[in-house]
Amino acid sequence: MNLRISKAAAVLFIFSFFFTACEDPTAIGLELQEPGTQIGTSYTDTATVRASTVLLKDSIIGLGAPRVQVGRITDPVFGTVTAKTYAEFAPLSFPTNADSIDVSKGADSLIINLDYNYAFGDTTKAIAMNVHRLTQAFRDDETYFTNEAMTYNETPVGSVTFNPRPSTTYRSTTDTTQRLPLLLKIKITGAFANEVLQALAQTSTTQTFANVINGLALVPASGSDEQGSIVGFLPTSTNTTLTLHYKSKKNIAKTTSLLFTDRYYNHIEANRAATSLASLTANGNTISSADAGNRTYLQAGAGLVTKIELPFLADFRKTQSGGEQNLAINKAELIIPLVTSTVITARDSMMLPPVISVVEATTSKRIALNAGVPSALLAENSTAPATLQYRGAKGGYVYVVNITSYMQNLLYNRRANNGLILLPANVSSSLSTPTNLAQTVNRAIIEANQSPSAERRIKLRLFYSTAQ
């Protein structure tokens, strides 16, 4: 008996390597059977799949992200999402000659140039943005997350109104391809520009300058609820600069270049009142797909993720007599349909998250961590994290991800069946490296009807083999 089980297991192991997709799964691999071993190959997509939307917003690192966001979008489904950016800046170099600055003349202006490469929402509407002075300084011992706010003076020191048009034009040279920057220019005069000039004359290090000025807050103008977009700026771009214009004691026009330091981040907050997601207010709050119109949601920046559970998987190997059958997963895929009306145009599809990773969950509906890093499933035959692959119109507007190894491990209790989380971001191997979860507000709406007869529902598609 033991010999027979051993042979069956070996056949199943070999069989899993030779499996490829086939229209008739019952005909797969029958030639591999050994005498005395019966292999049955089956297919199912009726396993129970539960789905819910979870709010996870307290651990999105924003400090030092390549992109920061400013703006406001109002959506009947996701509510109002507001993004603000807080940033410290300092001179590229400090004047060595005290006579080179005449503080008494005051500054002519402080010109801020912001390079931006991202816009989400209705870019046909103008966005009004204000610049404020921070009233608190950045701290060395603080890790800044996107749900944290900083205080700033309510009176703006500058403002601009513009229609966001992020550049998608590239220039090729002999050895490189460069994006042509699109700059947003903000001119600041008056008291704040003068204070920057005084700090420049009175300080000699980045730290002492920052302690005097604190930094800037870039925020959407108050009362501008009709704004329809959020834009993403590049703080470390060579085209993002601050230039101070002033006069020397000899009345010579001078300029000093300033740059954002490595201390900056964006703050994102969402108001979902009067939406089906109104109950998602505190970190860890959950709403089932049944309570949200048979849908679940993803939104980067705002912290909306989808959790998927396979509650009855432990019964999959059970036989009618109460025993357990030897079973191998040949291929397992999650099929995740999107609400068709939300992706039917090319513009709609561009609203989808650029990447959605598949990570393991905990029993408390949080992201499982491994040495502090999200425990991501690995793509089959790869060391890269598993991500959802989007199939457009020809594929039925669905996401697909192969989870064969994960399923095999679940069936033999080599992994805890706490469910999976669809995370609208890449997964970083470093605890302190911000992912694009902090850099976009892209979203997706998933068809998650839990009725087994529903035409569009999340499916676990399984090809598996049994040995008797």
C-alpha positions as a Markdown table, in Angstrom:
| # | Residue | x | y | z |
|---|---|---|---|---|
| 1 | Met | 0.0 | 0.0 | 0.0 |
| 2 | Asn | 2.8 | 2.4 | 0.9 |
| 3 | Leu | 4.6 | 1.5 | -2.3 |
| 4 | Arg | 1.5 | 2.3 | -4.3 |
| 5 | Ile | 1.1 | 5.7 | -2.7 |
| 6 | Ser | 4.7 | 6.5 | -3.3 |
| 7 | Lys | 4.4 | 5.7 | -7.0 |
| 8 | Ala | 1.2 | 7.8 | -7.2 |
| 9 | Ala | 2.9 | 10.7 | -5.6 |
| 10 | Ala | 5.9 | 10.4 | -8.0 |
| 11 | Val | 3.6 | 10.3 | -11.0 |
| 12 | Leu | 1.8 | 13.4 | -9.8 |
| 13 | Phe | 5.0 | 15.2 | -9.3 |
| 14 | Ile | 6.2 | 14.4 | -12.8 |
| 15 | Phe | 2.8 | 15.1 | -14.2 |
| 16 | Ser | 2.8 | 18.7 | -12.8 |
| 17 | Phe | 5.9 | 19.5 | -14.8 |
| 18 | Phe | 4.4 | 18.4 | -18.1 |
| 19 | Phe | 1.0 | 20.1 | -17.7 |
| 20 | Thr | 0.1 | 22.7 | -20.3 |
| 21 | Ala | -3.3 | 24.3 | -20.9 |
| 22 | Cys | -5.7 | 22.2 | -22.9 |
| 23 | Glu | -9.2 | 22.4 | -24.1 |
| 24 | Asp | -9.9 | 18.9 | -22.7 |
| 25 | Pro | -8.3 | 18.7 | -19.3 |
| 26 | Thr | -9.5 | 15.1 | -18.8 |
| 27 | Ala | -7.2 | 14.0 | -21.6 |
| 28 | Ile | -4.0 | 15.5 | -20.1 |
| 29 | Gly | -1.1 | 13.3 | -19.2 |
| 30 | Leu | -2.8 | 9.9 | -19.2 |
| 31 | Glu | 0.2 | 8.4 | -21.0 |
| 32 | Leu | 2.3 | 9.1 | -17.9 |
| 33 | Gln | 0.4 | 6.6 | -15.7 |
| 34 | Glu | 2.4 | 3.7 | -14.3 |
| 35 | Pro | 0.8 | 0.3 | -14.2 |
| 36 | Gly | -1.4 | 0.0 | -11.1 |
| 37 | Thr | -1.8 | 3.7 | -10.6 |
| 38 | Gln | -5.0 | 5.4 | -11.7 |
| 39 | Ile | -4.7 | 9.1 | -12.4 |
| 40 | Gly | -7.8 | 11.3 | -12.7 |
| 41 | Thr | -7.4 | 14.8 | -14.1 |
| 42 | Ser | -10.2 | 17.2 | -13.4 |
| 43 | Tyr | -11.2 | 20.9 | -13.8 |
| 44 | Thr | -13.4 | 23.1 | -11.6 |
| 45 | Asp | -14.1 | 26.8 | -11.3 |
| 46 | Thr | -16.9 | 26.6 | -8.7 |
| 47 | Ala | -14.9 | 26.8 | -5.5 |
| 48 | Thr | -16.3 | 29.3 | -3.0 |
| 49 | Val | -14.4 | 32.7 | -3.2 |
| 50 | Arg | -15.2 | 35.4 | -0.8 |
| 51 | Ala | -14.1 | 39.0 | -1.3 |
| 52 | Ser | -14.1 | 42.2 | 0.7 |
| 53 | Thr | -12.7 | 45.7 | 0.6 |
| 54 | Val | -10.3 | 46.6 | 3.4 |
| 55 | Leu | -9.0 | 50.0 | 4.4 |
| 56 | Leu | -5.2 | 49.8 | 5.1 |
| 57 | Lys | -3.9 | 53.3 | 5.3 |
| 58 | Asp | -1.6 | 53.5 | 8.3 |
| 59 | Ser | 1.6 | 52.0 | 6.8 |
| 60 | Ile | 2.1 | 53.7 | 3.4 |
| 61 | Ile | 5.5 | 55.2 | 3.5 |
| 62 | Gly | 5.6 | 58.6 | 1.7 |
| 63 | Leu | 9.0 | 60.0 | 2.7 |
| 64 | Gly | 11.4 | 60.2 | -0.2 |
| 65 | Ala | 9.1 | 58.8 | -2.9 |
| 66 | Pro | 10.1 | 59.7 | -6.4 |
| 67 | Arg | 6.7 | 61.3 | -7.0 |
| 68 | Val | 4.5 | 63.4 | -4.7 |
| 69 | Gln | 0.9 | 64.4 | -5.4 |
| 70 | Val | -1.2 | 67.5 | -5.1 |
| 71 | Gly | -4.9 | 68.0 | -6.0 |
| 72 | Arg | -8.4 | 66.9 | -5.3 |
| 73 | Ile | -10.8 | 64.5 | -7.0 |
| 74 | Thr | -14.5 | 64.0 | -6.2 |
| 75 | Asp | -16.0 | 60.7 | -7.4 |
| 76 | Pro | -19.5 | 59.3 | -6.5 |
| 77 | Val | -18.0 | 55.9 | -5.9 |
| 78 | Phe | -14.7 | 56.6 | -4.1 |
| 79 | Gly | -15.7 | 59.9 | -2.5 |
| 80 | Thr | -13.4 | 62.9 | -2.3 |
| 81 | Val | -9.6 | 62.3 | -2.2 |
| 82 | Thr | -7.3 | 65.1 | -1.4 |
| 83 | Ala | -3.5 | 65.1 | -1.8 |
| 84 | Lys | -1.1 | 67.6 | -0.2 |
| 85 | Thr | 2.7 | 67.7 | -0.3 |
| 86 | Tyr | 5.1 | 68.8 | 2.4 |
| 87 | Ala | 8.7 | 69.5 | 1.4 |
| 88 | Glu | 11.9 | 70.9 | 2.9 |
| 89 | Phe | 14.2 | 72.9 | 0.7 |
| 90 | Ala | 17.7 | 74.4 | 1.0 |
| 91 | Pro | 20.3 | 76.3 | -1.1 |
| 92 | Leu | 22.4 | 74.3 | -3.4 |
| 93 | Ser | 25.3 | 76.3 | -2.0 |
| 94 | Phe | 25.7 | 79.2 | 0.5 |
| 95 | Pro | 27.2 | 82.6 | -0.4 |
| 96 | Thr | 30.8 | 82.9 | 0.8 |
| 97 | Asn | 30.9 | 86.7 | 0.7 |
| 98 | Ala | 28.6 | 88.5 | 3.2 |
| 99 | Asp | 28.6 | 91.6 | 0.9 |
| 100 | Ser | 27.0 | 89.6 | -1.9 |
| 101 | Ile | 23.5 | 89.9 | -0.3 |
| 102 | Asp | 21.7 | 93.2 | 0.6 |
| 103 | Val | 18.9 | 92.1 | 2.9 |
| 104 | Ser | 17.6 | 95.6 | 3.2 |
| 105 | Lys | 16.6 | 95.6 | -0.4 |
| 106 | Gly | 14.5 | 92.5 | 0.0 |
| 107 | Ala | 14.1 | 89.7 | -2.4 |
| 108 | Asp | 12.8 | 90.3 | -5.9 |
| 109 | Ser | 11.1 | 86.9 | -6.1 |
| 110 | Leu | 11.3 | 83.2 | -5.4 |
| 111 | Ile | 10.5 | 81.2 | -8.5 |
| 112 | Ile | 9.4 | 77.6 | -8.1 |
| 113 | Asn | 9.6 | 75.3 | -11.1 |
| 114 | Leu | 7.9 | 71.9 | -10.6 |
| 115 | Asp | 8.4 | 69.1 | -13.1 |
| 116 | Tyr | 5.4 | 66.8 | -13.2 |
| 117 | Asn | 4.7 | 63.5 | -15.1 |
| 118 | Tyr | 1.3 | 62.3 | -13.7 |
| 119 | Ala | -2.3 | 63.4 | -13.7 |
| 120 | Phe | -5.3 | 61.4 | -12.5 |
| 121 | Gly | -8.9 | 62.5 | -13.0 |
| 122 | Asp | -10.6 | 65.0 | -15.2 |
| 123 | Thr | -7.8 | 67.0 | -16.7 |
| 124 | Thr | -10.2 | 69.2 | -18.7 |
| 125 | Lys | -10.8 | 71.1 | -15.5 |
| 126 | Ala | -8.3 | 73.6 | -14.2 |
| 127 | Ile | -6.7 | 72.9 | -10.8 |
| 128 | Ala | -5.9 | 75.7 | -8.4 |
| 129 | Met | -2.9 | 75.1 | -6.1 |
| 130 | Asn | -1.6 | 77.1 | -3.2 |
| 131 | Val | 1.8 | 77.3 | -1.6 |
| 132 | His | 2.0 | 77.7 | 2.1 |
| 133 | Arg | 4.8 | 78.0 | 4.6 |
| 134 | Leu | 5.2 | 75.0 | 7.0 |
| 135 | Thr | 4.9 | 76.0 | 10.7 |
| 136 | Gln | 6.7 | 72.8 | 11.9 |
| 137 | Ala | 10.0 | 71.4 | 10.8 |
| 138 | Phe | 10.8 | 67.9 | 9.7 |
| 139 | Arg | 12.3 | 65.6 | 12.3 |
| 140 | Asp | 15.2 | 63.1 | 11.8 |
| 141 | Asp | 13.6 | 60.5 | 14.0 |
| 142 | Glu | 10.2 | 60.4 | 12.1 |
| 143 | Thr | 9.1 | 58.1 | 9.4 |
| 144 | Tyr | 6.5 | 60.0 | 7.5 |
| 145 | Phe | 3.4 | 58.1 | 6.2 |
| 146 | Thr | 0.8 | 59.3 | 3.8 |
| 147 | Asn | -1.9 | 59.5 | 6.5 |
| 148 | Glu | 0.2 | 62.0 | 8.5 |
| 149 | Ala | -0.4 | 65.7 | 8.2 |
| 150 | Met | 1.9 | 68.7 | 9.0 |
| 151 | Thr | 0.8 | 72.1 | 10.1 |
| 152 | Tyr | 1.2 | 75.2 | 7.9 |
| 153 | Asn | 0.2 | 78.8 | 7.8 |
| 154 | Glu | -3.3 | 79.2 | 6.4 |
| 155 | Thr | -2.3 | 82.3 | 4.4 |
| 156 | Pro | -0.8 | 81.2 | 1.1 |
| 157 | Val | 2.5 | 82.7 | -0.1 |
| 158 | Gly | 1.8 | 81.9 | -3.7 |
| 159 | Ser | -0.7 | 80.2 | -6.0 |
| 160 | Val | -1.2 | 79.0 | -9.5 |
| 161 | Thr | -4.2 | 77.8 | -11.6 |
| 162 | Phe | -3.5 | 75.5 | -14.6 |
| 163 | Asn | -4.9 | 72.6 | -16.7 |
| 164 | Pro | -2.7 | 69.6 | -16.0 |
| 165 | Arg | -1.0 | 68.3 | -19.1 |
| 166 | Pro | 1.8 | 65.9 | -18.1 |
| 167 | Ser | 4.4 | 65.5 | -20.8 |
| 168 | Thr | 4.5 | 62.2 | -22.7 |
| 169 | Thr | 6.9 | 63.6 | -25.4 |
| 170 | Tyr | 10.3 | 62.1 | -25.5 |
| 171 | Arg | 13.5 | 63.3 | -27.2 |
| 172 | Ser | 16.0 | 60.7 | -28.5 |
| 173 | Thr | 19.8 | 61.4 | -28.6 |
| 174 | Thr | 22.6 | 59.1 | -29.7 |
| 175 | Asp | 22.7 | 57.2 | -26.4 |
| 176 | Thr | 19.6 | 58.0 | -24.5 |
| 177 | Thr | 15.9 | 58.8 | -24.6 |
| 178 | Gln | 14.7 | 61.7 | -22.4 |
| 179 | Arg | 11.2 | 62.8 | -21.4 |
| 180 | Leu | 10.7 | 66.5 | -22.3 |
| 181 | Pro | 9.8 | 68.1 | -19.0 |
| 182 | Leu | 6.6 | 70.1 | -18.5 |
| 183 | Leu | 7.2 | 72.7 | -15.8 |
| 184 | Leu | 4.7 | 74.4 | -13.6 |
| 185 | Lys | 6.0 | 77.9 | -12.6 |
| 186 | Ile | 4.9 | 79.6 | -9.4 |
| 187 | Lys | 6.2 | 83.1 | -8.5 |
| 188 | Ile | 6.4 | 84.0 | -4.8 |
| 189 | Thr | 7.1 | 87.6 | -3.7 |
| 190 | Gly | 6.7 | 89.5 | -0.4 |
| 191 | Ala | 7.4 | 88.5 | 3.1 |
| 192 | Phe | 8.2 | 84.8 | 2.5 |
| 193 | Ala | 10.6 | 85.5 | -0.3 |
| 194 | Asn | 12.3 | 88.1 | 2.0 |
| 195 | Glu | 12.5 | 85.6 | 4.9 |
| 196 | Val | 14.2 | 83.1 | 2.5 |
| 197 | Leu | 16.7 | 85.8 | 1.6 |
| 198 | Gln | 17.4 | 86.6 | 5.3 |
| 199 | Ala | 17.9 | 82.9 | 6.1 |
| 200 | Leu | 20.3 | 82.6 | 3.2 |
| 201 | Ala | 22.4 | 85.5 | 4.6 |
| 202 | Gln | 22.3 | 84.3 | 8.2 |
| 203 | Thr | 22.9 | 80.5 | 7.9 |
| 204 | Ser | 25.6 | 78.4 | 6.5 |
| 205 | Thr | 24.3 | 74.8 | 6.5 |
| 206 | Thr | 21.3 | 73.0 | 5.2 |
| 207 | Gln | 20.1 | 72.1 | 8.7 |
| 208 | Thr | 20.3 | 75.6 | 10.1 |
| 209 | Phe | 18.5 | 77.0 | 7.0 |
| 210 | Ala | 15.8 | 74.3 | 7.3 |
| 211 | Asn | 15.3 | 75.1 | 11.0 |
| 212 | Val | 14.5 | 78.7 | 10.1 |
| 213 | Ile | 12.3 | 78.2 | 7.0 |
| 214 | Asn | 10.8 | 74.7 | 7.8 |
| 215 | Gly | 9.6 | 74.2 | 4.3 |
| 216 | Leu | 6.6 | 74.4 | 2.0 |
| 217 | Ala | 3.1 | 72.9 | 1.8 |
| 218 | Leu | 1.6 | 72.5 | -1.7 |
| 219 | Val | -2.1 | 72.1 | -1.3 |
| 220 | Pro | -5.2 | 72.3 | -3.5 |
| 221 | Ala | -6.9 | 75.6 | -3.0 |
| 222 | Ser | -9.6 | 75.6 | -0.3 |
| 223 | Gly | -13.2 | 75.7 | -1.6 |
| 224 | Ser | -12.2 | 74.1 | -4.9 |
| 225 | Asp | -14.3 | 71.0 | -4.5 |
| 226 | Glu | -15.1 | 71.0 | -8.2 |
| 227 | Gln | -11.4 | 70.2 | -9.1 |
| 228 | Gly | -11.2 | 67.0 | -10.9 |
| 229 | Ser | -7.6 | 65.9 | -10.9 |
| 230 | Ile | -4.5 | 65.1 | -8.8 |
| 231 | Val | -1.1 | 65.7 | -10.3 |
| 232 | Gly | 2.2 | 64.1 | -9.5 |
| 233 | Phe | 5.5 | 66.1 | -9.2 |
| 234 | Leu | 9.0 | 64.9 | -9.3 |
| 235 | Pro | 10.9 | 66.5 | -6.4 |
| 236 | Thr | 14.3 | 65.0 | -7.4 |
| 237 | Ser | 14.1 | 65.9 | -11.1 |
| 238 | Thr | 16.9 | 68.2 | -12.3 |
| 239 | Asn | 14.1 | 70.4 | -13.7 |
| 240 | Thr | 12.4 | 70.9 | -10.3 |
| 241 | Thr | 14.1 | 74.0 | -8.9 |
| 242 | Leu | 13.6 | 77.0 | -6.7 |
| 243 | Thr | 15.4 | 80.2 | -7.7 |
| 244 | Leu | 15.8 | 83.2 | -5.4 |
| 245 | His | 16.3 | 86.5 | -7.2 |
| 246 | Tyr | 17.8 | 89.4 | -5.2 |
| 247 | Lys | 20.3 | 92.3 | -5.3 |
| 248 | Ser | 23.8 | 92.6 | -3.9 |
| 249 | Lys | 25.0 | 95.6 | -1.9 |
| 250 | Lys | 26.4 | 96.9 | -5.2 |
| 251 | Asn | 22.9 | 96.6 | -6.7 |
| 252 | Ile | 23.9 | 93.8 | -8.9 |
| 253 | Ala | 21.2 | 91.3 | -9.8 |
| 254 | Lys | 21.9 | 87.8 | -8.3 |
| 255 | Thr | 20.3 | 84.4 | -8.1 |
| 256 | Thr | 20.7 | 81.5 | -5.8 |
| 257 | Ser | 19.5 | 78.0 | -6.7 |
| 258 | Leu | 17.6 | 76.0 | -4.1 |
| 259 | Leu | 16.5 | 72.3 | -4.2 |
| 260 | Phe | 14.1 | 70.1 | -2.3 |
| 261 | Thr | 16.1 | 68.1 | 0.3 |
| 262 | Asp | 15.4 | 64.3 | 0.8 |
| 263 | Arg | 12.7 | 65.2 | 3.4 |
| 264 | Tyr | 9.4 | 65.5 | 1.6 |
| 265 | Tyr | 6.2 | 63.4 | 1.3 |
| 266 | Asn | 2.6 | 63.6 | 0.4 |
| 267 | His | -0.4 | 63.4 | 2.7 |
| 268 | Ile | -3.6 | 61.7 | 1.3 |
| 269 | Glu | -7.0 | 61.8 | 2.9 |
| 270 | Ala | -10.3 | 60.5 | 1.7 |
| 271 | Asn | -13.9 | 61.4 | 2.6 |
| 272 | Arg | -16.2 | 58.6 | 1.6 |
| 273 | Ala | -19.4 | 59.9 | 3.2 |
| 274 | Ala | -22.6 | 59.2 | 1.1 |
| 275 | Thr | -20.8 | 56.4 | -0.8 |
| 276 | Ser | -21.2 | 52.6 | -0.4 |
| 277 | Leu | -17.8 | 52.7 | 1.2 |
| 278 | Ala | -18.8 | 55.2 | 3.9 |
| 279 | Ser | -18.2 | 52.7 | 6.7 |
| 280 | Leu | -14.5 | 52.5 | 5.8 |
| 281 | Thr | -13.1 | 55.2 | 8.1 |
| 282 | Ala | -10.6 | 53.6 | 10.4 |
| 283 | Asn | -7.6 | 51.4 | 9.5 |
| 284 | Gly | -8.6 | 47.8 | 9.2 |
| 285 | Asn | -12.3 | 48.5 | 8.5 |
| 286 | Thr | -13.8 | 45.9 | 6.1 |
| 287 | Ile | -16.9 | 45.8 | 4.0 |
| 288 | Ser | -18.0 | 42.6 | 2.2 |
| 289 | Ser | -18.7 | 42.5 | -1.5 |
| 290 | Ala | -22.3 | 41.7 | -0.7 |
| 291 | Asp | -22.7 | 44.9 | 1.4 |
| 292 | Ala | -21.1 | 46.9 | -1.4 |
| 293 | Gly | -23.3 | 46.0 | -4.3 |
| 294 | Asn | -21.4 | 42.8 | -5.2 |
| 295 | Arg | -18.2 | 44.8 | -5.8 |
| 296 | Thr | -14.8 | 45.3 | -4.2 |
| 297 | Tyr | -12.5 | 48.2 | -4.7 |
| 298 | Leu | -8.8 | 49.1 | -5.0 |
| 299 | Gln | -7.3 | 52.6 | -4.8 |
| 300 | Ala | -3.7 | 53.4 | -4.3 |
| 301 | Gly | -2.8 | 56.3 | -2.0 |
| 302 | Ala | -6.2 | 56.1 | -0.2 |
| 303 | Gly | -5.3 | 52.6 | 1.1 |
| 304 | Leu | -8.2 | 50.6 | -0.4 |
| 305 | Val | -7.3 | 46.9 | -1.1 |
| 306 | Thr | -9.3 | 43.8 | -1.9 |
| 307 | Lys | -9.0 | 40.7 | 0.3 |
| 308 | Ile | -9.8 | 37.3 | -1.3 |
| 309 | Glu | -10.6 | 34.3 | 0.9 |
| 310 | Leu | -11.0 | 30.6 | 0.0 |
| 311 | Pro | -12.9 | 29.4 | 3.1 |
| 312 | Phe | -13.5 | 25.7 | 2.2 |
| 313 | Leu | -10.2 | 24.8 | 0.6 |
| 314 | Ala | -9.5 | 22.3 | 3.5 |
| 315 | Asp | -12.4 | 20.2 | 2.2 |
| 316 | Phe | -11.0 | 19.9 | -1.3 |
| 317 | Arg | -8.9 | 16.7 | -0.6 |
| 318 | Lys | -11.6 | 15.0 | 1.5 |
| 319 | Thr | -13.2 | 11.9 | 0.1 |
| 320 | Gln | -16.8 | 10.8 | 0.7 |
| 321 | Ser | -15.6 | 8.2 | 3.2 |
| 322 | Gly | -13.9 | 10.9 | 5.3 |
| 323 | Gly | -10.3 | 10.2 | 4.2 |
| 324 | Glu | -8.0 | 12.4 | 2.2 |
| 325 | Gln | -7.0 | 11.8 | -1.4 |
| 326 | Asn | -3.6 | 12.3 | -2.9 |
| 327 | Leu | -3.9 | 15.4 | -5.1 |
| 328 | Ala | -1.7 | 17.6 | -7.3 |
| 329 | Ile | -2.6 | 21.1 | -8.6 |
| 330 | Asn | -1.6 | 21.2 | -12.2 |
| 331 | Lys | -2.6 | 24.8 | -12.7 |
| 332 | Ala | -4.5 | 27.3 | -10.5 |
| 333 | Glu | -5.6 | 30.8 | -11.6 |
| 334 | Leu | -7.6 | 33.5 | -10.1 |
| 335 | Ile | -9.9 | 35.2 | -12.6 |
| 336 | Ile | -10.9 | 38.6 | -11.4 |
| 337 | Pro | -13.4 | 40.5 | -13.6 |
| 338 | Leu | -13.6 | 44.3 | -13.6 |
| 339 | Val | -16.9 | 46.2 | -13.8 |
| 340 | Thr | -17.0 | 46.5 | -17.6 |
| 341 | Ser | -18.5 | 50.0 | -17.7 |
| 342 | Thr | -15.4 | 51.4 | -15.8 |
| 343 | Val | -12.8 | 50.1 | -18.3 |
| 344 | Ile | -14.6 | 50.2 | -21.6 |
| 345 | Thr | -12.6 | 53.1 | -23.0 |
| 346 | Ala | -8.9 | 53.6 | -23.3 |
| 347 | Arg | -9.1 | 56.6 | -20.9 |
| 348 | Asp | -10.9 | 54.4 | -18.4 |
| 349 | Ser | -8.2 | 51.7 | -18.6 |
| 350 | Met | -5.6 | 54.3 | -17.9 |
| 351 | Met | -7.2 | 54.9 | -14.5 |
| 352 | Leu | -6.3 | 51.3 | -13.5 |
| 353 | Pro | -3.4 | 50.8 | -11.1 |
| 354 | Pro | -0.2 | 50.4 | -13.1 |
| 355 | Val | 0.6 | 47.3 | -11.0 |
| 356 | Ile | -1.3 | 45.1 | -8.6 |
| 357 | Ser | 0.7 | 42.7 | -6.4 |
| 358 | Val | -0.7 | 39.6 | -4.7 |
| 359 | Val | 0.4 | 39.4 | -1.0 |
| 360 | Glu | -0.6 | 37.1 | 1.8 |
| 361 | Ala | -3.0 | 38.3 | 4.5 |
| 362 | Thr | -3.1 | 37.8 | 8.3 |
| 363 | Thr | -6.0 | 36.6 | 10.4 |
| 364 | Ser | -6.7 | 40.2 | 11.3 |
| 365 | Lys | -7.0 | 41.2 | 7.6 |
| 366 | Arg | -3.7 | 43.0 | 7.5 |
| 367 | Ile | -0.8 | 42.4 | 5.1 |
| 368 | Ala | 1.4 | 39.5 | 6.3 |
| 369 | Leu | 5.0 | 40.6 | 6.7 |
| 370 | Asn | 8.3 | 38.7 | 6.3 |
| 371 | Ala | 11.1 | 40.5 | 8.1 |
| 372 | Gly | 8.9 | 43.6 | 7.9 |
| 373 | Val | 8.4 | 43.4 | 4.1 |
| 374 | Pro | 5.0 | 42.4 | 2.6 |
| 375 | Ser | 4.9 | 38.6 | 2.0 |
| 376 | Ala | 4.2 | 38.6 | -1.7 |
| 377 | Leu | 3.5 | 35.5 | -3.7 |
| 378 | Leu | 6.1 | 34.7 | -6.3 |
| 379 | Ala | 5.3 | 34.5 | -9.9 |
| 380 | Glu | 5.4 | 30.9 | -11.1 |
| 381 | Asn | 9.0 | 29.8 | -12.1 |
| 382 | Ser | 10.3 | 33.2 | -11.0 |
| 383 | Thr | 11.7 | 35.1 | -8.0 |
| 384 | Ala | 9.7 | 38.2 | -8.9 |
| 385 | Pro | 6.5 | 39.0 | -7.0 |
| 386 | Ala | 3.3 | 37.8 | -8.5 |
| 387 | Thr | 1.1 | 40.5 | -10.1 |
| 388 | Leu | -2.2 | 40.6 | -11.8 |
| 389 | Gln | -2.1 | 40.5 | -15.6 |
| 390 | Tyr | -4.8 | 42.6 | -17.3 |
| 391 | Arg | -6.8 | 41.2 | -20.2 |
| 392 | Gly | -8.6 | 44.0 | -22.1 |
| 393 | Ala | -11.6 | 43.8 | -24.4 |
| 394 | Lys | -10.5 | 40.6 | -26.1 |
| 395 | Gly | -9.9 | 38.9 | -22.8 |
| 396 | Gly | -13.2 | 40.0 | -21.2 |
| 397 | Tyr | -11.8 | 42.8 | -19.1 |
| 398 | Val | -10.4 | 40.6 | -16.4 |
| 399 | Tyr | -7.3 | 40.3 | -14.3 |
| 400 | Val | -5.5 | 36.9 | -14.2 |
| 401 | Val | -2.8 | 35.6 | -11.9 |
| 402 | Asn | -1.3 | 32.1 | -11.6 |
| 403 | Ile | -1.2 | 30.8 | -8.0 |
| 404 | Thr | -0.4 | 27.1 | -8.6 |
| 405 | Ser | 2.4 | 26.8 | -6.1 |
| 406 | Tyr | 0.5 | 28.7 | -3.5 |
| 407 | Met | -2.5 | 26.4 | -3.9 |
| 408 | Gln | -0.4 | 23.3 | -3.7 |
| 409 | Asn | 1.1 | 24.5 | -0.4 |
| 410 | Leu | -2.3 | 25.4 | 1.0 |
| 411 | Leu | -3.7 | 21.9 | 0.3 |
| 412 | Tyr | -0.9 | 20.3 | 2.2 |
| 413 | Asn | -0.9 | 22.8 | 5.1 |
| 414 | Arg | 2.5 | 24.2 | 4.2 |
| 415 | Arg | 1.0 | 27.7 | 4.3 |
| 416 | Ala | -1.7 | 29.3 | 6.4 |
| 417 | Asn | -5.0 | 29.9 | 4.6 |
| 418 | Asn | -5.6 | 33.4 | 5.8 |
| 419 | Gly | -6.4 | 34.7 | 2.3 |
| 420 | Leu | -4.8 | 37.0 | -0.2 |
| 421 | Ile | -4.7 | 40.8 | -0.5 |
| 422 | Leu | -4.7 | 42.5 | -3.9 |
| 423 | Leu | -2.4 | 45.5 | -3.3 |
| 424 | Pro | -2.4 | 48.3 | -6.0 |
| 425 | Ala | 1.3 | 48.8 | -5.8 |
| 426 | Asn | 4.7 | 47.1 | -6.4 |
| 427 | Val | 6.4 | 45.4 | -3.4 |
| 428 | Ser | 9.7 | 46.8 | -2.3 |
| 429 | Ser | 12.4 | 44.6 | -0.6 |
| 430 | Ser | 13.4 | 47.6 | 1.6 |
| 431 | Leu | 11.4 | 48.7 | 4.6 |
| 432 | Ser | 12.2 | 52.4 | 4.0 |
| 433 | Thr | 11.6 | 52.5 | 0.2 |
| 434 | Pro | 8.2 | 54.0 | -0.8 |
| 435 | Thr | 6.3 | 52.0 | -3.3 |
| 436 | Asn | 4.0 | 53.5 | -5.9 |
| 437 | Leu | 1.2 | 52.9 | -3.4 |
| 438 | Ala | 2.2 | 56.4 | -2.2 |
| 439 | Gln | 2.7 | 57.8 | -5.7 |
| 440 | Thr | -0.7 | 57.3 | -7.4 |
| 441 | Val | -4.4 | 57.3 | -6.7 |
| 442 | Asn | -5.3 | 54.9 | -9.5 |
| 443 | Arg | -8.3 | 52.7 | -8.8 |
| 444 | Ala | -10.2 | 49.6 | -9.9 |
| 445 | Ile | -13.7 | 48.2 | -9.3 |
| 446 | Ile | -14.0 | 44.5 | -9.2 |
| 447 | Glu | -17.1 | 42.4 | -10.0 |
| 448 | Ala | -17.4 | 40.2 | -6.9 |
| 449 | Asn | -20.8 | 38.6 | -6.9 |
| 450 | Gln | -20.6 | 35.6 | -4.6 |
| 451 | Ser | -23.4 | 33.7 | -6.3 |
| 452 | Pro | -22.0 | 30.6 | -8.0 |
| 453 | Ser | -24.4 | 31.3 | -10.9 |
| 454 | Ala | -23.3 | 34.8 | -11.5 |
| 455 | Glu | -21.8 | 35.3 | -15.0 |
| 456 | Arg | -19.1 | 37.7 | -13.8 |
| 457 | Arg | -17.6 | 36.7 | -10.5 |
| 458 | Ile | -14.2 | 36.0 | -9.0 |
| 459 | Lys | -13.2 | 32.5 | -10.0 |
| 460 | Leu | -10.6 | 30.1 | -8.8 |
| 461 | Arg | -9.9 | 28.0 | -11.9 |
| 462 | Leu | -8.3 | 24.7 | -11.0 |
| 463 | Phe | -6.8 | 21.9 | -13.1 |
| 464 | Tyr | -5.9 | 19.1 | -10.7 |
| 465 | Ser | -5.0 | 15.4 | -10.7 |
| 466 | Thr | -5.9 | 12.7 | -8.2 |
| 467 | Ala | -4.4 | 9.3 | -7.6 |
| 468 | Gln | -6.2 | 6.3 | -6.2 |
